[in-house]
Amino acid sequence: MVCGFTKTITWVESAAFDTVLIDRLANARKANSVEQLVRATRWAPLAQHLGFRMVYRNGHGPHIPAMRRPECVVPA
């Protein structure tokens, strides 16, 4: 598995997100725990914003849900 960012981000953003991923890798009991993390409602928007991607050996990776955009409110 290869992980990385598709956007230019600061080292602070990278370090913060990597800290979350390393904690998950160290403490989770499932092999796909990082995939579950980046698809979770709490972390998917940040992963999408940073351009985080995972690619497995077979060339596929998990689909990271896009950040929801606020609906336009049209005054009546």
N, C-alpha and C positions, 0 to 999 in steps of 0.2 A: 504494500500500500504506500502510496506517495501522497503527501499532504502539502498544501501551500496556498498562497494568496494570489489572486489574479489581478489585484489592484495594488498600486503603490500606497503603502500605509506606513505610519510612524512606528518606531521600535516600541513605543509605549503601548500602542494598540496590539501589536504582535505579541509582546510579552504578556499582556493581560489575557488575551485569548489563549495563548499557549499554556498559561498557568492553569486555566480551567481544563484544557485538554489533558495536561499531564496529571492533574488530580484525578480525572476520570479514568485514565489509563492505569494509574497506580492503585485505585481503590475499587474499581468495578470488577465484577466477576464474569462479565460476558465479553466475548471477543468483539462484538459489534457495538460496544458501549459508546465509542466516539461517534459512530454513525447515528446512534439514537440521540446523543447529545445535540449534534448539529441539526437534527430534524425536529427537536423539541420546540414547543411553542416559545419557551423562554429564550433560547439561544439561536434559533433559526434566523430571526431578523438581523442579529449581529453578524452571524456567519455570512449571510447574504450581503450585508453592507460592506464587509471587509473583503468579499470576493473569495472566501475560503472554499477550497475544492479538495476532494479526496478522489484518488483513482486507484482502483485495485489492479492486481496483476492481469486480470482478464480485460482490462481497458474500460470497465464500467465503474461508476461511482454512484453514491446515493443522490437522490434528488433533494436539494435543500429548498424548502418552501420559500417563496418570495415574501418580502415584507409587505404587509397589507397597507394600502394607501387609504388615507381618510377619504370618506365619501364627500363629494361637494354638497354643500348645503345652499340651496337657492332660496333667497328670501321670497316670501309669498306676496 
